[in-house]
Amino acid sequence: MAKKPLLEFTDRGIYCAQGKFYIDPWKPVDDAVITHAHADHAYFGHKRYLAHHLSKQVMLYRLGNINLETIEYGETVNKNGVAITLYPAGHVIGSAQIKIEYQGEIWVVSGDYKTEDDGVCTPFEPVRCHHFISECTFGMPVYQWKPQAQIFDEVNSWWRNNVNNGAATVIVGYSLGKAQRILQNLDLSIGKVYTHGVIENTNEALRRNGVILNPTNRITIDSVKEEVRKGIIIAPPSSVGTPWMRKFGPYSFGYCSGWMAIRGAKKRRAADRGFVMSDHADWDGLISAIDATGCENVYLTHGSTATFTRYLNEIGFNAREVHTLYGDDEGAPSQPPPGGEEYDEGYEDTNKKVSPAGGDLEGADII
């Protein structure tokens, strides 16, 4: 009889029967190990959660008073004889790859990841294993990212030109990951940074966790419009086209996403500028990350799974597609997700979301 694999794909999520736990389950379970705090990986309703320490305050903010244990990178816990160790994924602050080991068999669940060091989250670290479960959101050759420094030279130049031309600057990215990456790479000699309530709530949660971020100013009903217009506004995709954003006019609106690499994506977002910036690995990054694991088998969970699976098998990997409910936190341009914001970051079922005290102030007016 063939040996049962250590991990299996079920209708609740990735399951370890020996350890009696799930990884990033999308239905309520007793024991959940979470790769990162985005909404399609960290669901409400589990009895117990295990995640990286830097995900703690964001998960409590988003999910409420959950039973949450956190550990550091490189730290190992055991569940029913199965060793669980977290390693950096480089996706967002607190994101982790989950290494699962039992009787010499090693699996790694990557969650979402990027291989470029963004200077904000702990850089991706390849982990040797027999089986590697990988995303492939941008698993097509057209997706090749420019160096981050080049992108932010473009962002800062655009902001400076807007200031010189008397236009407000609004830059859009999801609230966990992209917003902090933008914030930490802006040239603050140009002006102040102002934030939408959704962005600032996440920043505050990260600061409570000990993360040091550049200064920001929350936009509230008391904010002075003309002062806000002199700086740069970081906003979530849900704010695009709303009365909240229109109050800053005239403004120039820039959208940060890997999908900006596709012709027409900027127009579909109604953006003045599209910056090709992703917190996921590009084509070369995916291949190099998978190769560095030395894995015997690779399982592709979401994104361009068919194309990427075929290519990996052609170059000598043993790859296959698997079905999960993990989403696209970049918001694929062909079909906007419910609510107008990327699924991974902004759209959450009302039965799952526990709103923190004070709410997100999405509709706060500007005087």
N, C-alpha and C positions, 0 to 999 in steps of 0.2 A: 504494500500500500504506500502511495506517495505521501511524503511528509506534508502536513498542513502548513501553509505559509504563516509567518508570524503576524502579518497584517493582512486584512481582507477588506474589500470594498462592499459596504452594505447600504441599505436604504436610509440609514441614520448617519453614516459617515465612515471614516476609516477606522476599523476596529481591530484591537488586539485582544483576542480571546484569552490568551494566557495571562495577560496583565489585567484583563477586565476593564479596559478603558478605551475611549475613542479619541481620535485626533480631529479637531475642528468639526465636531458633529453639527448637523443642521436640524436635528430633532432632539428633544430633551433626553438626556441620559444621566446616569449616576455620576460618572467620572469622565471629565473632559480635559484633554491637554490642548492648549490653544497656541497656535503659531504667532498670531498677532491680533490687535484689537479692532481690525476692520470688521464691519457688520456681517459680512458673509463668511467669516471665520470664527467670530466670537458671538454666539447666539445666547439669548436669554433663556433660562429655564432648566439648566443643568443643576444637579445637586452639589457638585464639587468642580472647581476649576483649578488648573495648574497652568501658569504662564510665566513669562519673564518679568523680572522686577519692574522694568521701565514701562510695562503695559498696565501696571496695577491701577494707577489713578484714572487713566482713560477708560479702562474697563468698568471701574466703579462708577464713573461719571455716566457712561452709556448704559450700563446694565443694572445699576442700583446696588443694593446691599447683598451681593452674592458671596458665597463661601469660596474665597479665592486664596490659593497658596501661590507664592511667587518665589522663583529661584534665579540665580545668576547664570551667565554663560559659563559653560564648562562644569557646572554643578550637576551632580547626578542624584536622582531619587529612584527608589525601587518600588514597583507595584507588583506584588505577587511573583517576585523573582525576576521581573523584567526591568532592566536598567534603562532609564530615560534621562538623556542629557541634552541640554540646549546649546545651540551654536548660532552665531550671528547669521542673519539672512540678508542684511543690508537693505531691506525694503523700506521700512519706516522705523522710527524710534521704538525699541522694544520688540521688534520682530525677530523670530527665532526659527531655525531649522530644528526639527525634533529627531534626535538619534535614538533608535529603539534597538536594544541588544538583548538576546536571550540564547544561551548555549551556543555561542559563536556565530549566530545569525544576526546580521546587522541590516537594518532598514533606516533610511533617512527620509523624512517628510519635509520638503523644503518650504511649504506654504507658498508665499509670494517672495520673490527675491530680485535683487539687481547686483551686478558684479562691480560696478563703478563705485568708488569711495566718494560719497557726497559730502563728507566732512561734518555730517549731522548725526547720522546713526552709525552704530558699530559696523565696520565693513564686513561684507560677505566672507565667509571662511569655508572652503571646500571640506567635506567630511567623507572619508573613505568608507565605502559600504558595499554590500552585495546588491541591494535593491534601493533605487532612488525614485521617489515620487516627486515629479516636477510640474510646475505650471509651464505654459508656453503661450502666454497672452500675446506676445509679439513674435511668434514662431514662424516668421516668413522672412526671406532674404531682404525685402525692401526696408525692413526696420534695422537701421544702423545708426546709433546715437552719436552725435558730436560730443567732444569733451565738455564737461559741465562748465568749465571756465569760459569757454567760447559762448555758450548759451547765455550766461549771466553778463558777459560783456554786452551782448545784444539787449538784454533786459534793461540794464542800467543806462545804456545809451538811449534807448526808447523813452525811459522815464525822464531822463535829463532833457531830451528834446521836447517832451510834453510840457514840462515846467517852463521851458523857454518860450513855448508857443501859447501859454496860458490855458492849457487843457489839463483837466484832472486825469489821473492814471489809475485804472482799475485792473488788477491782475488776478486771474481766477485759477484756483487749484483746490483739490479736496482738503478737508480740514485736518486730517491726520496724515502726515507725511509730506505732501507737496507744499502745504502752507509753511511748515517749519523750514523746509529746504529753501524756499523762496526767501523767507525772512532772514535766514542766516547768511545769505549770499548777496543781499542788496547793498548798494553803496550808500550808507547812511549819511554821507556828506551832502547828498542831494536834498534830503528832506526827512520828515518823520514818516513812520509806518502806522497806518490806521487799519483796524481789523473789524470785519463783520462779527456779530456776536457768536455765530457758530464756530468761527475760527478761533476767537479769543477764549471761548470756553475750553476748547481743546488745549490751547496754549497754557491756560491756567492749570489744567489737570497735569500737564507735563511738568510745569514748574513745581507743583506740589510734590512731584516725584523726584525732585532734585535736578531736573534738566535745566541748564542755563540757556536762555534764549535772549535774543536782542530785544530791546525795548519796543513795546507796542502800545497803541492807544485804542481802546475799545470805542467803537462808534455807538453812541446812544442818542436819545432824544435831545440831550443837552449839548451835543457836539455842534460846533460852529462850522457851518458848511464851507465857508471860504477858507478856513484854516485846514480843513480836511482836504480840500482840493489842491492845496499846495504840496501835499505829501503823496504817498502811494497807498492805495487801498487794496488789501488782500481780502478776497471774497470767495465764497463757495460757488459751485456751478448753479445751485438752486436760486441764486440771486440774479442770474442773468435775465435781462429783459423785464425785471420787476420795477415797480414804482420806487423801491428802495434804491436801486442803482441809478434810475433816471434822475433822481434828485441831485446827483453830482454833476450833471451835464453843464457845459460840454465836456465830454471825457473821451479818452482813448482806452479801449478795452482789449486786453491781451489774455489769451487762453493758453494754459500750460498742459500739454498732454502728449503722449507718444503718438496719438492718432493724428496730430498735426503733420506727421510725415506723409500723410495721404492727401493727394490733391483734392481740393474741394472741402476738406474737413473744416478749415477756418471759416469758409463761407457758411457752412451748415451751422456753425456755432455763432454766426453773426459777429465774429470777432474782427477787430481792426488788425491785430497781430496774433499770429500763432507761433508759440515757442515749443519746439519738439523736445519735451522734457518728460521722462517717464521714471517711475520708481520700480519698473520691471526691467529685467534683462532684455537686451536686444538679441538679434539672431546670433551674433558671434558670442555674446555673453552666455546665452543658453547652452550653446555647444561646448564652450570652454568649461562651464560649470559642471555639466554632466560628465565630460571627459575626465575632469579632475577627481571625481568620486571613485573612478575605477570600477564602477558598478557592473554587475553581470546583466541586470535587467533595469529598464527605466519605464516608468508609468507616467503618462501625460494626462493631466487632469482638466485643464481648461485653456481656452484660447484656440490657436490654429492647430488643433491636435492632429487632424488628418494629414495635413501637409508636413508637419514636423515629424510625425511618426514615420511616414514614408521615407523622408530624408534620412533620419537616424538609422533606419533599417538598411538603407542603401549603403551607408558608410560603415556598417559593421556592428552597430548596437542592436541589442534585442529590446525593441521598444513596442509598446502598445498603448492604445487609448483606454481611458477609464472614465466612467460617467460620475460626476459630482455636481453639487449645486453651488460651487464657488463661482463668484461673479467677476465682473470686469470693473475694477475700481477707477479705470481711466474714462469710462463712459464711451463705448464704441460709437462713432459718429453716425453710423447707418441707422441706428434706432435708439433714440434717447430713452433711458430707463424711466420707470414710474417716478413722478414727482419732479422730473427735470434734473436729477442729480445722479451721479454714478452710483450704482447699486452698492458697491463695496463700502462707500463712505457715507452716502447721504440718505438712501432709501431704506427705511426700516419699518417692518410691520408694527402696527400699533399694539398688537398683542405681545410683541417682543421687546419693544423699546420702553425703558423706564426713564422718564424725563427727570433731569436733576432739578433741584429747587431753583426757581428763577427763570427756567426755560432758556431758549436759545436766542431770544431777542431778534429773530429773523426779520420781523416787521417793524423794527424801531424806526421812527421817523427822524429826519434830520431837519433842524430848524435853520 
